[in-house]
Amino acid sequence: MEKKYNAFSDELKRVFGCRVHRISVDAGFSCPNRDGTAGNGGCIYCGGKGSGAHGIQSGVSPAEQIEAGKEVMTRKYKAKKFLAYFQAYSNTYAPAEKLKRLYDEALAVDDVVGLIVGTRPDCLPPETIALLGEYARKTYFWLELGLQSPLDRTLEYLGRGHDFASFAEAVRACKREGIRISAHVILGLPGESRDEMLSTATVLNDLGIDGVKIHLLHVMKETPLAELYTRGEVPLLERDEYVGLVCDFLERLRPEISIQRLTGDGGRDHLIAPLWSLRKFEVLNAIDYELERRGSRQGSAFYVRE
Ligand code: SF4
């Protein structure tokens, strides 16, 4: 079935002429929201290694991790081209010279055709943004920036350790350097109405975001969120509610925004709930079928505001 949204995988095929596989890297960074700089406990949903980064090999160099990842993906999928994905924790949380050394090491691995760097808005001083701008000009590059919600009360509840204004400022500064930004958002956060969740799409449109990763709220083991969930304080979405919400969200997004994820990836060993999210392909298929049933697509409900 033809995708009714601007799928990242399709962009990669257009740019590189083949499927390109992401290889996650743990370069040994920390996070200011864990080491006491912005906070101590981390975001309430964050499992080990940062949200969504379980399963990454750590303790070996980026190049070795990428070589190991290449071998697996070449065997399994006959993969030929790769993006080095600095995913674990906050991957700009170090001096610019160190960042340059690590990113260059990753780019020097054969068949690595670009970089994805995930970070927080408070880990982007001017010299780092200038460095990232260089990569944006010389290679295929995306910066992933955690937002989760544009509502400050939600960011506080999540313990993010930054507000929406700092996210917006980081986006504007990066865009001045020509850096493409993919924002992470979570749908289904406690205390947010459906309209508030959907208005996040308008915020992303207005900021000129280039890509988005949409997650559902996962309750992972050994997190503060797990304690709240056990006490019955965290209502979670059912699968069909989530699917409907994602479709509404996509309809409101600018059509050219790259869709880089439509559901989370909790990981069987660490996930407490919702367990339906483990059947990721069923969720993705349900989104495709729902858009088809509606006769709609990404951007159907987007309009340019005066
Ligand atoms: S910013 Fe990322 S790595 Fe840091 S605590 Fe939050 S989810 Fe975890």
Residues whose N, C-alpha, C, O or C-beta is under 5 A from the ligand:
A	BS01	SF4	C31 N33 G42 C43 C46 G50 S51 Y89 S90 R120
